[in-house]
């Protein structure tokens, strides 16, 4: 993975290299374009080095439309880092699960940060990706980057207010609230 990190570092200065680096990544790692298996076998891997990750949960019935728009976006943005991960899950009953009461297609994108350096172009791609996902009733992965706040979440989660009532009941002093959650909940 050191070679890959060095190559992505060079791409900070020559962004057009990203497409070639992605192809090298696939060849060196023996990754095929498509893999189908159980999640514990596919998503158990080394993330290599620092990265930004942006993942959204799309209702299954809107997945094709969302993926078609994402493909069009990527055709115009050749500097997108590999891989784009797509997985599926059944509906869940937890109020704040992005898969709450709907079968879900999860779409994850990454922007590598070789040697801790940030590729500035990633933000424009992430903004466009987030817009596409939000228009398809997407809900962001809680542990990954997203721009949403309380207003957005109250529209996306049917039991958002009920969750807050229960949260206040069991945590009246906000003992379990950190800065990130404070931004989301207020």
N, CA, C and O of each residue as an XYZ file, in Angstrom:
744
protein
N       0.811     -1.207      0.000
C       0.000      0.000      0.000
C       0.852      1.269      0.000
O       0.345      2.358     -0.268
N       2.140      1.130      0.298
C       3.018      2.308      0.285
C       3.144      2.887     -1.123
O       3.133      4.105     -1.302
N       3.264      2.011     -2.119
C       3.341      2.476     -3.501
C       2.074      3.248     -3.872
O       2.143      4.307     -4.496
N       0.935      2.714     -3.488
C      -0.331      3.371     -3.799
C      -0.408      4.748     -3.139
O      -0.858      5.714     -3.755
N       0.027      4.831     -1.905
C      -0.008      6.121     -1.205
C       0.904      7.135     -1.896
O       0.541      8.303     -2.036
N       2.074      6.695     -2.323
C       3.000      7.585     -3.037
C       2.372      8.057     -4.350
O       2.446      9.238     -4.690
N       1.753      7.130     -5.083
C       1.119      7.502     -6.351
C      -0.014      8.500     -6.136
O      -0.129      9.479     -6.873
N      -0.856      8.255     -5.124
C      -1.936      9.204     -4.846
C      -1.385     10.553     -4.374
O      -2.004     11.591     -4.606
N      -0.235     10.538     -3.718
C       0.406     11.798     -3.334
C       0.776     12.592     -4.591
O       0.529     13.796     -4.657
N       1.365     11.924     -5.583
C       1.700     12.607     -6.832
C       0.449     13.149     -7.518
O       0.497     14.183     -8.184
N      -0.666     12.450     -7.353
C      -1.907     12.901     -7.998
C      -2.428     14.206     -7.399
O      -3.264     14.873     -8.009
N      -1.945     14.578     -6.213
C      -2.323     15.876     -5.653
C      -1.838     17.006     -6.551
O      -2.452     18.071     -6.611
N      -0.726     16.763     -7.253
C      -0.132     17.771     -8.122
C      -0.521     17.561     -9.585
O      -0.514     18.502    -10.378
N      -0.860     16.316     -9.936
C      -1.300     15.970    -11.295
C      -2.576     15.135    -11.196
O      -2.523     13.911    -11.322
N      -3.722     15.782    -10.970
C      -4.966     15.040    -10.733
C      -5.351     14.069    -11.850
O      -6.048     13.085    -11.602
N      -4.908     14.338    -13.063
C      -5.272     13.440    -14.168
C      -4.679     12.038    -13.997
O      -5.075     11.110    -14.702
N      -3.735     11.880    -13.065
C      -3.140     10.563    -12.798
C      -4.099      9.612    -12.077
O      -3.886      8.400    -12.088
N      -5.142     10.144    -11.455
C      -6.014      9.320    -10.603
C      -6.583      8.124    -11.358
O      -6.589      7.011    -10.832
N      -7.057      8.334    -12.568
C      -7.647      7.220    -13.331
C      -6.624      6.103    -13.544
O      -6.958      4.924    -13.428
N      -5.395      6.468    -13.851
C      -4.340      5.470    -14.064
C      -3.967      4.778    -12.753
O      -3.720      3.572    -12.723
N      -3.930      5.549    -11.682
C      -3.619      4.972    -10.369
C      -4.701      3.976     -9.962
O      -4.401      2.907     -9.430
N      -5.955      4.330    -10.212
C      -7.053      3.400     -9.912
C      -6.859      2.079    -10.649
O      -7.062      1.009    -10.076
N      -6.465      2.156    -11.917
C      -6.237      0.933    -12.700
C      -5.067      0.126    -12.145
O      -5.124     -1.103    -12.101
N      -4.009      0.813    -11.722
C      -2.864      0.124    -11.108
C      -3.303     -0.557     -9.821
O      -2.926     -1.698     -9.556
N      -4.097      0.140     -9.025
C      -4.617     -0.393     -7.761
C      -5.349     -1.714     -8.002
O      -5.130     -2.697     -7.295
N      -6.205     -1.719     -8.996
C      -6.972     -2.928     -9.313
C      -6.037     -4.066     -9.705
O      -6.211     -5.197     -9.251
N      -5.051     -3.776    -10.540
C      -4.144     -4.828    -11.011
C      -3.229     -5.351     -9.907
O      -3.014     -6.558     -9.800
N      -2.693     -4.453     -9.091
C      -1.781     -4.876     -8.022
C      -2.492     -5.663     -6.931
O      -1.926     -6.585     -6.343
N      -3.724     -5.294     -6.670
C      -4.450     -5.914     -5.563
C      -5.279     -7.116     -6.018
O      -5.861     -7.817     -5.190
N      -5.335     -7.353     -7.307
C      -6.111     -8.481     -7.805
C      -7.602     -8.299     -7.613
O      -8.344     -9.275     -7.505
N      -8.041     -7.055     -7.570
C      -9.454     -6.758     -7.349
C     -10.184     -6.836     -8.682
O      -9.722     -6.286     -9.682
N     -11.304     -7.507     -8.694
C     -12.135     -7.502     -9.896
C     -13.109     -6.338     -9.779
O     -13.298     -5.783     -8.697
N     -13.716     -5.979    -10.881
C     -14.681     -4.883    -10.860
C     -15.911     -5.211    -10.036
O     -16.525     -4.318     -9.451
N     -16.276     -6.483     -9.984
C     -17.488     -6.880     -9.271
C     -17.183     -8.071     -8.373
O     -16.554     -9.041     -8.794
N     -17.634     -7.978     -7.151
C     -17.533     -9.106     -6.229
C     -18.865     -9.249     -5.525
O     -19.486     -8.262     -5.130
N     -19.292    -10.475     -5.376
C     -20.527    -10.749     -4.651
C     -20.218    -11.801     -3.604
O     -19.742    -12.891     -3.923
N     -20.492    -11.471     -2.361
C     -20.255    -12.407     -1.268
C     -20.900    -11.841     -0.016
O     -21.520    -10.778     -0.051
N     -20.751    -12.552      1.078
C     -21.258    -12.087      2.367
C     -20.463    -10.850      2.801
O     -19.276    -10.723      2.502
N     -21.142     -9.943      3.513
C     -20.489     -8.690      3.901
C     -19.264     -8.910      4.780
O     -18.298     -8.154      4.680
N     -19.279     -9.934      5.643
C     -18.125    -10.157      6.516
C     -16.900    -10.624      5.739
O     -15.781    -10.554      6.248
N     -17.098    -11.096      4.519
C     -15.967    -11.518      3.694
C     -15.471    -10.388      2.785
O     -14.289    -10.334      2.446
N     -16.370     -9.497      2.396
C     -15.993     -8.427      1.476
C     -15.536     -7.154      2.176
O     -14.654     -6.456      1.676
N     -16.116     -6.848      3.312
C     -15.837     -5.566      3.956
C     -14.926     -5.713      5.161
O     -15.040     -4.972      6.138
N     -14.039     -6.658      5.083
C     -13.059     -6.880      6.132
C     -11.684     -6.701      5.498
O     -11.004     -7.675      5.172
N     -11.288     -5.450      5.330
C     -10.029     -5.174      4.655
C      -9.359     -3.941      5.256
O      -9.985     -3.155      5.968
N      -8.096     -3.796      4.956
C      -7.307     -2.664      5.420
C      -7.656     -1.437      4.583
O      -7.634     -1.500      3.354
N      -7.971     -0.343      5.226
C      -8.306      0.894      4.508
C      -7.078      1.600      3.946
O      -7.192      2.662      3.335
N      -5.908      1.010      4.151
C      -4.635      1.460      3.594
C      -4.070      2.686      4.300
O      -3.081      2.577      5.025
N      -4.678      3.842      4.102
C      -4.168      5.069      4.722
C      -5.327      6.038      4.883
O      -6.461      5.725      4.520
N      -5.042      7.215      5.429
C      -6.103      8.178      5.728
C      -6.972      8.434      4.508
O      -6.503      8.465      3.371
N      -8.255      8.615      4.789
C      -9.201      8.893      3.721
C     -10.427      9.581      4.299
O     -10.732      9.467      5.486
N     -11.118     10.294      3.424
C     -12.456     10.769      3.739
C     -13.400      9.726      3.163
O     -13.171      9.212      2.068
N     -14.450      9.416      3.890
C     -15.438      8.456      3.399
C     -16.813      9.105      3.469
O     -17.132      9.818      4.420
N     -17.607      8.852      2.461
C     -18.932      9.444      2.364
C     -19.871      8.339      1.890
O     -19.784      7.899      0.743
N     -20.761      7.891      2.764
C     -21.634      6.761      2.438
C     -23.083      7.121      2.731
O     -23.402      7.726      3.754
N     -23.946      6.732      1.806
C     -25.372      7.022      1.938
C     -26.189      5.754      1.743
O     -25.800      4.845      1.009
N     -27.326      5.717      2.416
C     -28.279      4.611      2.325
C     -29.471      5.092      1.497
O     -30.188      6.011      1.892
N     -29.664      4.463      0.361
C     -30.719      4.846     -0.578
C     -31.819      3.792     -0.533
O     -31.512      2.601     -0.472
N     -33.103      4.194     -0.560
C     -34.158      3.179     -0.648
C     -33.928      2.310     -1.893
O     -33.613      2.820     -2.968
N     -34.088      1.020     -1.733
C     -33.787      0.086     -2.814
C     -34.531      0.437     -4.103
O     -33.980      0.294     -5.194
N     -35.769      0.891     -3.984
C     -36.546      1.193     -5.190
C     -36.048      2.445     -5.924
O     -36.502      2.723     -7.035
N     -35.134      3.195     -5.328
C     -34.560      4.367     -5.987
C     -33.081      4.174     -6.337
O     -32.432      5.090     -6.842
N     -32.564      2.992     -6.068
C     -31.130      2.737     -6.240
C     -30.684      2.856     -7.695
O     -29.646      3.459     -7.968
N     -31.436      2.302     -8.622
C     -31.015      2.327    -10.027
C     -30.907      3.765    -10.521
O     -29.907      4.138    -11.135
N     -31.922      4.566    -10.258
C     -31.898      5.965    -10.676
C     -30.719      6.705    -10.050
O     -30.038      7.478    -10.724
N     -30.484      6.471     -8.785
C     -29.370      7.111     -8.083
C     -28.030      6.694     -8.687
O     -27.163      7.536     -8.919
N     -27.862      5.401     -8.939
C     -26.600      4.903     -9.491
C     -26.362      5.403    -10.916
O     -25.220      5.660    -11.296
N     -27.423      5.542    -11.701
C     -27.282      6.087    -13.054
C     -26.790      7.529    -12.982
O     -25.903      7.923    -13.740
N     -27.363      8.317    -12.072
C     -26.910      9.705    -11.917
C     -25.474      9.765    -11.393
O     -24.694     10.624    -11.804
N     -25.135      8.857    -10.491
C     -23.763      8.805     -9.976
C     -22.784      8.453    -11.097
O     -21.696      9.022    -11.177
N     -23.172      7.518    -11.956
C     -22.309      7.146    -13.081
C     -22.072      8.345    -14.004
O     -20.951      8.566    -14.461
N     -23.126      9.117    -14.277
C     -22.972     10.318    -15.110
C     -22.038     11.324    -14.448
O     -21.215     11.953    -15.114
N     -22.172     11.468    -13.137
C     -21.290     12.368    -12.396
C     -19.839     11.922    -12.518
O     -18.950     12.747    -12.731
N     -19.598     10.637    -12.386
C     -18.223     10.124    -12.445
C     -17.635     10.236    -13.846
O     -16.425     10.402    -13.993
N     -18.469     10.148    -14.876
C     -17.967     10.314    -16.243
C     -17.378     11.708    -16.438
O     -16.441     11.895    -17.215
N     -17.937     12.677    -15.727
C     -17.453     14.056    -15.831
C     -16.373     14.381    -14.809
O     -15.795     15.467    -14.845
N     -16.100     13.466    -13.910
C     -15.118     13.707    -12.852
C     -14.190     12.501    -12.788
O     -14.412     11.576    -12.007
N     -13.156     12.520    -13.610
C     -12.272     11.352    -13.710
C     -11.347     11.200    -12.513
O     -10.609     10.219    -12.421
N     -11.378     12.157    -11.597
C     -10.460     12.122    -10.466
C     -11.068     11.489     -9.221
O     -10.602     11.734     -8.108
N     -12.089     10.688     -9.399
C     -12.734      9.993     -8.288
C     -11.885      8.788     -7.909
O     -11.467      8.023     -8.778
N     -11.632      8.619     -6.635
C     -10.800      7.504     -6.169
C     -11.573      6.189     -6.156
O     -12.782      6.160     -5.927
N     -10.860      5.127     -6.401
C     -11.376      3.757     -6.383
C     -11.265      3.238     -4.957
O     -10.304      3.616     -4.286
N     -12.133      2.433     -4.450
C     -13.341      1.909     -5.078
C     -14.578      2.706     -4.679
O     -14.571      3.446     -3.695
N     -15.628      2.539     -5.456
C     -16.978      2.932     -5.051
C     -17.606      1.622     -4.579
O     -17.699      0.664     -5.347
N     -18.029      1.579     -3.342
C     -18.583      0.337     -2.779
C     -20.105      0.421     -2.767
O     -20.688      1.443     -2.406
N     -20.723     -0.671     -3.169
C     -22.185     -0.756     -3.170
C     -22.564     -2.038     -2.456
O     -22.063     -3.116     -2.773
N     -23.455     -1.905     -1.489
C     -23.927     -3.079     -0.749
C     -25.410     -2.905     -0.466
O     -25.969     -1.822     -0.638
N     -26.029     -3.983     -0.034
C     -27.471     -3.972      0.207
C     -27.767     -4.521      1.589
O     -27.037     -5.366      2.107
N     -28.856     -4.028      2.184
C     -29.267     -4.549      3.489
C     -30.787     -4.578      3.577
O     -31.493     -3.877      2.852
N     -31.259     -5.412      4.485
C     -32.693     -5.476      4.763
C     -33.091     -4.278      5.607
O     -32.243     -3.554      6.129
N     -34.382     -4.085      5.728
C     -34.867     -2.997      6.576
C     -34.570     -3.294      8.037
O     -34.464     -4.451      8.441
N     -34.439     -2.235      8.819
C     -34.191     -2.348     10.248
C     -35.268     -1.573     10.995
O     -35.985     -0.764     10.407
N     -35.374     -1.827     12.295
C     -36.416     -1.184     13.092
C     -35.886     -0.140     14.070
O     -36.672      0.500     14.769
N     -34.586      0.040     14.129
C     -34.008      1.067     14.993
C     -34.340      2.445     14.416
O     -34.110      2.694     13.232
N     -34.872      3.326     15.237
C     -35.339      4.638     14.767
C     -34.299      5.408     13.958
O     -34.646      6.077     12.985
N     -33.046      5.322     14.343
C     -32.017      6.111     13.666
C     -31.166      5.315     12.689
O     -30.131      5.798     12.230
N     -31.586      4.123     12.374
C     -30.868      3.361     11.357
C     -31.160      3.970      9.987
O     -32.322      4.229      9.675
N     -30.138      4.207      9.161
C     -30.400      4.668      7.803
C     -31.255      3.680      7.001
O     -31.847      4.054      5.988
N     -31.321      2.436      7.446
C     -32.151      1.422      6.777
C     -33.494      1.248      7.493
O     -34.156      0.223      7.328
N     -33.898      2.248      8.290
C     -35.143      2.149      9.049
C     -36.335      1.941      8.118
O     -36.644      2.786      7.278
N     -36.992      0.800      8.288
C     -38.224      0.423      7.580
C     -38.126      0.516      6.060
O     -39.096      0.866      5.388
N     -36.955      0.202      5.525
C     -36.833      0.146      4.063
C     -35.624     -0.699      3.670
O     -34.567     -0.627      4.298
N     -35.799     -1.501      2.620
C     -34.656     -2.213      2.060
C     -33.740     -1.153      1.453
O     -34.200     -0.164      0.882
N     -32.444     -1.381      1.587
C     -31.512     -0.283      1.355
C     -30.336     -0.679      0.471
O     -29.805     -1.786      0.559
N     -29.953      0.256     -0.376
C     -28.717      0.177     -1.153
C     -27.762      1.205     -0.555
O     -28.070      2.396     -0.506
N     -26.606      0.738     -0.104
C     -25.590      1.608      0.480
C     -24.541      1.916     -0.585
O     -24.060      1.009     -1.264
N     -24.190      3.185     -0.731
C     -23.183      3.600     -1.707
C     -22.106      4.378     -0.955
O     -22.391      5.388     -0.312
N     -20.873      3.900     -1.043
C     -19.761      4.513     -0.327
C     -18.702      5.003     -1.311
O     -18.284      4.267     -2.204
N     -18.280      6.237     -1.141
C     -17.182      6.787     -1.926
C     -16.057      7.187     -0.975
O     -16.291      7.445      0.206
N     -14.844      7.236     -1.497
C     -13.692      7.624     -0.682
C     -12.872      8.689     -1.405
O     -12.905      8.806     -2.629
N     -12.147      9.448     -0.616
C     -11.137     10.373     -1.132
C      -9.902     10.151     -0.273
O      -9.877     10.510      0.905
N      -8.896      9.564     -0.863
C      -7.685      9.246     -0.109
C      -6.937     10.515      0.295
O      -6.984     11.538     -0.387
N      -6.245     10.409      1.430
C      -5.433     11.505      1.961
C      -4.001     10.999      2.134
O      -3.570     10.723      3.253
N      -3.263     10.877      1.026
C      -1.908     10.332      1.124
C      -1.020     11.191      2.022
O      -0.936     12.409      1.863
N      -0.366     10.530      2.963
C       0.512     11.189      3.933
C      -0.210     12.324      4.658
O       0.402     13.320      5.044
N      -1.534     12.152      4.836
C      -2.335     13.131      5.570
C      -2.713     14.368      4.779
O      -3.332     15.283      5.324
N      -2.353     14.413      3.507
C      -2.658     15.579      2.667
C      -4.041     15.416      2.046
O      -4.457     14.309      1.704
N      -4.738     16.528      1.907
C      -6.096     16.501      1.377
C      -6.109     16.901     -0.086
O      -5.488     17.889     -0.479
N      -6.814     16.135     -0.879
C      -7.034     16.452     -2.281
C      -8.240     17.382     -2.331
O      -9.360     16.957     -2.048
N      -8.027     18.635     -2.684
C      -9.091     19.634     -2.584
C     -10.266     19.362     -3.511
O     -11.386     19.782     -3.219
N     -10.037     18.674     -4.615
C     -11.125     18.412     -5.556
C     -12.165     17.451     -4.993
O     -13.273     17.378     -5.525
N     -11.847     16.719     -3.942
C     -12.803     15.735     -3.426
C     -14.087     16.404     -2.949
O     -15.160     15.807     -3.043
N     -13.999     17.628     -2.440
C     -15.182     18.277     -1.873
C     -16.250     18.520     -2.935
O     -17.436     18.335     -2.662
N     -15.857     18.928     -4.133
C     -16.859     19.180     -5.179
C     -17.543     17.882     -5.592
O     -18.746     17.872     -5.852
N     -16.782     16.781     -5.653
C     -17.400     15.493     -5.972
C     -18.334     15.064     -4.847
O     -19.459     14.638     -5.109
N     -17.882     15.171     -3.594
C     -18.730     14.792     -2.458
C     -20.007     15.633     -2.430
O     -21.084     15.099     -2.163
N     -19.907     16.938     -2.700
C     -21.100     17.795     -2.710
C     -22.115     17.299     -3.735
O     -23.307     17.201     -3.444
N     -21.633     16.988     -4.933
C     -22.531     16.504     -5.985
C     -23.099     15.131     -5.627
O     -24.282     14.872     -5.850
N     -22.267     14.257     -5.075
C     -22.705     12.925     -4.644
C     -23.789     13.047     -3.573
O     -24.811     12.366     -3.648
N     -23.573     13.906     -2.584
C     -24.545     14.103     -1.509
C     -25.869     14.637     -2.049
O     -26.937     14.215     -1.605
N     -25.801     15.557     -2.998
C     -27.019     16.115     -3.594
C     -27.822     15.031     -4.297
O     -29.042     14.957     -4.147
N     -27.137     14.193     -5.063
C     -27.815     13.088     -5.752
C     -28.472     12.160     -4.738
O     -29.636     11.792     -4.894
N     -27.742     11.788     -3.717
C     -28.281     10.855     -2.716
C     -29.451     11.465     -1.956
O     -30.451     10.789     -1.715
N     -29.340     12.723     -1.581
C     -30.413     13.387     -0.833
C     -31.684     13.460     -1.677
O     -32.786     13.278     -1.160
N     -31.531     13.729     -2.978
C     -32.693     13.783     -3.878
C     -33.366     12.419     -4.020
O     -34.530     12.336     -4.414
N     -32.645     11.365     -3.704
C     -33.202     10.010     -3.763
C     -33.572      9.504     -2.365
O     -33.562      8.301     -2.107
N     -33.896     10.438     -1.473
C     -34.287     10.105     -0.089
C     -33.201      9.334      0.647
O     -33.486      8.486      1.492
N     -31.959      9.640      0.315
C     -30.845      8.990      0.987
C     -30.660      9.492      2.404
O     -30.982     10.632      2.738
N     -30.135      8.606      3.219
C     -29.783      8.942      4.601
C     -28.291      8.643      4.756
O     -27.839      7.561      4.380
N     -27.522      9.585      5.304
C     -26.081      9.351      5.412
C     -25.737      8.343      6.501
O     -26.458      8.186      7.487
N     -24.623      7.672      6.293
C     -24.057      6.783      7.311
C     -23.642      7.665      8.486
O     -22.994      8.694      8.295
N     -24.008      7.269      9.678
C     -23.751      8.100     10.859
C     -22.265      8.307     11.149
O     -21.893      9.330     11.725
N     -21.425      7.379     10.771
C     -20.005      7.474     11.125
C     -19.155      8.080     10.014
O     -17.926      8.055     10.082
N     -19.809      8.623      8.995
C     -19.050      9.152      7.866
C     -19.465     10.589      7.585
O     -20.480     11.078      8.082
N     -18.660     11.239      6.785
C     -18.862     12.654      6.487
C     -20.225     12.898      5.849
O     -20.656     12.151      4.969
N     -20.902     13.961      6.306
C     -22.148     14.404      5.684
C     -22.433     15.838      6.126
O     -21.929     16.276      7.160
N     -23.237     16.576      5.352
C     -23.503     17.977      5.681
C     -24.842     18.214      6.381
O     -25.216     19.368      6.591
N     -25.563     17.174      6.743
C     -26.938     17.349      7.210
C     -27.020     17.785      8.668
O     -26.095     17.589      9.455
N     -28.161     18.384      8.996
C     -28.408     18.844     10.358
C     -29.795     18.378     10.823
O     -30.456     17.587     10.150
N     -30.208     18.873     11.956
C     -31.469     18.479     12.574
C     -32.658     18.618     11.618
O     -33.506     17.728     11.553
N     -32.723     19.719     10.884
C     -33.836     19.946      9.951
C     -33.910     18.829      8.908
O     -34.981     18.278      8.653
N     -32.769     18.503      8.313
C     -32.743     17.439      7.304
C     -33.166     16.101      7.905
O     -33.986     15.382      7.336
N     -32.594     15.781      9.063
C     -32.882     14.482      9.674
C     -34.345     14.353     10.085
O     -34.914     13.264     10.021
N     -34.953     15.456     10.503
C     -36.372     15.382     10.881
C     -37.244     15.061      9.668
O     -38.330     14.501      9.817
N     -36.778     15.411      8.474
C     -37.498     15.067      7.244
C     -37.235     13.618      6.824
O     -38.105     12.967      6.245
N     -36.039     13.121      7.115
C     -35.634     11.798      6.637
C     -36.034     10.652      7.564
O     -36.193      9.517      7.112
N     -36.197     10.938      8.849
C     -36.481      9.884      9.830
C     -37.866     10.097     10.436
O     -38.086     11.083     11.139
N     -38.801      9.184     10.172
C     -40.182      9.353     10.652
C     -40.302      9.498     12.169
O     -41.208     10.184     12.644
N     -39.423      8.878     12.929
C     -39.516      8.925     14.393
C     -38.436      9.803     15.024
O     -38.032      9.581     16.166
N     -37.980     10.787     14.278
C     -36.925     11.672     14.771
C     -37.330     12.345     16.087
O     -36.569     12.330     17.054
N     -38.522     12.932     16.120
C     -38.968     13.631     17.333
C     -39.201     12.663     18.485
O     -38.875     12.976     19.630
N     -39.751     11.509     18.200
C     -39.950     10.501     19.244
C     -38.604     10.061     19.823
O     -38.473      9.879     21.033
N     -37.618      9.894     18.962
C     -36.283      9.549     19.445
C     -35.772     10.619     20.412
O     -35.222     10.297     21.465
N     -35.956     11.886     20.052
C     -35.485     12.971     20.927
C     -36.194     12.959     22.275
O     -35.573     13.203     23.309
N     -37.474     12.680     22.264
C     -38.211     12.587     23.532
C     -37.618     11.490     24.411
O     -37.386     11.701     25.601
N     -37.373     10.329     23.828
C     -36.794      9.204     24.581
C     -35.371      9.528     25.033
O     -34.983      9.219     26.160
N     -34.609     10.147     24.154
C     -33.232     10.499     24.498
C     -33.204     11.450     25.688
O     -32.410     11.266     26.611
N     -34.057     12.455     25.673
C     -34.123     13.412     26.785
C     -34.594     12.738     28.074
O     -34.143     13.078     29.168
N     -35.497     11.788     27.927
C     -35.996     11.059     29.098
C     -34.870     10.267     29.766
O     -34.752     10.262     30.991
N     -34.049      9.606     28.962
C     -32.999      8.747     29.507
C     -31.654      9.459     29.699
O     -30.778      8.956     30.402
N     -31.495     10.626     29.074
C     -30.248     11.388     29.215
C     -30.582     12.877     29.373
O     -30.239     13.682     28.507
N     -31.251     13.245     30.477
C     -31.708     14.633     30.638
C     -30.574     15.653     30.732
O     -30.785     16.834     30.457
N     -29.389     15.219     31.111
C     -28.256     16.138     31.249
C     -27.294     16.084     30.062
O     -26.198     16.640     30.124
N     -27.697     15.425     28.998
C     -26.876     15.306     27.779
C     -25.491     14.733     28.051
O     -24.502     15.151     27.449
N     -25.438     13.787     28.952
C     -24.172     13.142     29.292
C     -23.571     12.403     28.094
O     -22.350     12.334     27.952
N     -24.432     11.850     27.235
C     -23.964     11.052     26.101
C     -23.955     11.839     24.788
O     -23.936     11.247     23.709
N     -23.969     13.151     24.877
C     -23.937     13.997     23.686
C     -22.543     14.602     23.547
O     -22.019     15.204     24.484
N     -21.954     14.436     22.372
C     -20.662     15.059     22.079
C     -20.877     16.206     21.082
O     -22.014     16.492     20.707
N     -19.808     16.853     20.660
C     -19.940     17.994     19.756
C     -20.598     17.614     18.434
O     -21.427     18.358     17.910
N     -20.233     16.473     17.908
C     -20.822     16.014     16.643
C     -22.333     15.840     16.789
O     -23.098     16.350     15.971
N     -22.758     15.129     17.817
C     -24.194     14.908     18.020
C     -24.921     16.206     18.354
O     -26.073     16.389     17.960
N     -24.268     17.094     19.064
C     -24.882     18.387     19.385
C     -25.208     19.128     18.087
O     -26.278     19.726     17.970
N     -24.301     19.093     17.120
C     -24.552     19.740     15.825
C     -25.699     19.080     15.076
O     -26.490     19.759     14.421
N     -25.792     17.770     15.171
C     -26.845     17.037     14.468
C     -28.203     17.256     15.130
O     -29.215     17.399     14.443
N     -28.227     17.283     16.451
C     -29.498     17.332     17.170
C     -30.033     18.744     17.397
O     -31.195     18.903     17.771
N     -29.218     19.765     17.182
C     -29.719     21.116     17.471
C     -29.953     21.925     16.212
O     -30.374     23.079     16.289
